[in-house]
């Protein structure tokens, strides 16, 4: 490979690796909002707001770039929040999916969501 091509390949793979780590951290922050069976932990208000912000970021990423890498992972992360006990989060995620369906020209993302 040429030097320029090699440099671009390294840059893109590094960018993708950092994006993947960012998504993993968002998923971890958002998981605070999901209570599993037998989980008695109480979270303070700032942590809950951080979880809400993480879900908002995930939704914004999916709406703004529905065909970018890991978009199917975003869908898998967000689907459980459609049945969340907090109505704000349910509304946020449902509006996200409505926008994805409305703007899906290729039909691939709609197929992934359903």
Buried (B, 14 or more C-beta within 10 A) or exposed (E): EEEEEEEEEEEEEEEEEEBEEEBEEBBEBBBBBEEEEEEEEEEEEEEBEBBBEBBBBBBEBBBEEBEEEBBEBBBEBBEEBBEBEBEEBBEBBBEBBEBBBEEBEEEEBBEBBE
